[in-house]
Amino acid sequence: MTDTMMIRDCIRSQGMKLGHVAHVLGITNNTLRCKLENESEFKVSEAEKLSKMLGMTVEQRDRCFFGPVG
């Protein structure tokens, strides 16, 4: 399960808008919303691109996108 709170916090801290993030990922705003609400999963390529855009370390990326949320 994706740690969507961490992703949203990172996006906000970078001063980015969700529409811009969706555009860079090549997905619609609605698709991004579904992924951020854990209704669908991020593809590995999307997670990689988003984590680089947000300046995440490999450990942060793995914890955020691939680790258990609890």
PAVEX-266753 format. One record per residue (C-alpha): residue number from 1; residue in three letters; chain; y, z, x. Coordinates in nm, 4 decimals, m for minus. Last residue first. Layout:
BEGIN
  num  residuo  cadena        py        pz        px
  NUM      ALA       A         Y         Z         X
...
% end
This chain:
BEGIN
  num  residuo  cadena        py        pz        px
   70      GLY       A    0.1132    0.9534    0.1088
   69      VAL       A    0.1474    0.5926    0.2028
   68      PRO       A   m0.1476    0.4591    0.3963
   67      GLY       A   m0.0693    0.2162    0.6737
   66      PHE       A   m0.0404   m0.1620    0.6640
   65      PHE       A    0.3162   m0.2505    0.5682
   64      CYS       A    0.5288    0.0494    0.6622
   63      ARG       A    0.3038    0.2175    0.9188
   62      ASP       A    0.2266   m0.1165    1.0862
   61      ARG       A    0.5892   m0.2214    1.0892
   60      GLN       A    0.7072    0.1145    1.2204
   59      GLU       A    0.4473    0.1028    1.4986
   58      VAL       A    0.5381   m0.2546    1.5911
   57      THR       A    0.9030   m0.1472    1.6125
   56      MET       A    1.1324   m0.2436    1.3295
   55      GLY       A    1.4494   m0.4451    1.3902
   54      LEU       A    1.5030   m0.5305    1.0231
   53      MET       A    1.4720   m0.9067    1.0740
   52      LYS       A    1.1691   m0.8486    1.2979
   51      SER       A    1.0044   m0.6353    1.0281
   50      LEU       A    1.0831   m0.8962    0.7651
   49      LYS       A    0.9316   m1.1819    0.9660
   48      GLU       A    0.6157   m0.9877    1.0495
   47      ALA       A    0.5720   m0.8593    0.6945
   46      GLU       A    0.6251   m1.2103    0.5591
   45      SER       A    0.3673   m1.3570    0.7991
   44      VAL       A    0.1188   m1.0830    0.7068
   43      LYS       A    0.1655   m1.1690    0.3411
   42      PHE       A    0.3394   m0.8969    0.1423
   41      GLU       A    0.1346   m0.7642   m0.1454
   40      SER       A    0.1896   m0.7876   m0.5196
   39      GLU       A    0.2938   m0.5392   m0.7883
   38      ASN       A    0.3845   m0.2973   m0.5089
   37      GLU       A    0.7407   m0.2573   m0.6444
   36      LEU       A    0.8860   m0.4108   m0.3278
   35      LYS       A    0.6407   m0.7013   m0.3539
   34      CYS       A    0.7300   m0.7661   m0.7176
   33      ARG       A    1.1021   m0.7512   m0.6332
   32      LEU       A    1.0510   m0.9972   m0.3484
   31      THR       A    0.8777   m1.2364   m0.5881
   30      ASN       A    1.1646   m1.1986   m0.8360
   29      ASN       A    1.4252   m1.2746   m0.5687
   28      THR       A    1.2323   m1.5907   m0.4855
   27      ILE       A    1.0490   m1.6436   m0.1568
   26      GLY       A    1.1345   m1.8171    0.1689
   25      LEU       A    1.1432   m1.4955    0.3711
   24      VAL       A    1.5036   m1.5664    0.4740
   23      HIS       A    1.5979   m1.6347    0.1111
   22      ALA       A    1.4262   m1.3189   m0.0152
   21      VAL       A    1.6100   m1.1096    0.2447
   20      HIS       A    1.9416   m1.2691    0.1498
   19      GLY       A    1.8823   m1.1985   m0.2185
   18      LEU       A    1.7868   m0.8392   m0.1356
   17      LYS       A    2.1251   m0.7815    0.0258
   16      MET       A    2.1554   m0.6741    0.3874
   15      GLY       A    2.3718   m0.3939    0.5278
   14      GLN       A    2.1171   m0.3143    0.8009
   13      SER       A    2.0896    0.0425    0.6675
   12      ARG       A    2.0297   m0.0953    0.3185
   11      ILE       A    1.7426   m0.3193    0.4327
   10      CYS       A    1.5912   m0.0346    0.6343
    9      ASP       A    1.6133    0.2041    0.3375
    8      ARG       A    1.4551   m0.0560    0.1070
    7      ILE       A    1.1710   m0.1096    0.3538
    6      MET       A    1.1120    0.2647    0.3967
    5      MET       A    1.1087    0.3157    0.0201
    4      THR       A    0.8690    0.0221   m0.0142
    3      ASP       A    0.5998    0.1860    0.1941
    2      THR       A    0.3463   m0.0889    0.1247
    1      MET       A    0.0000    0.0000    0.0000
% end
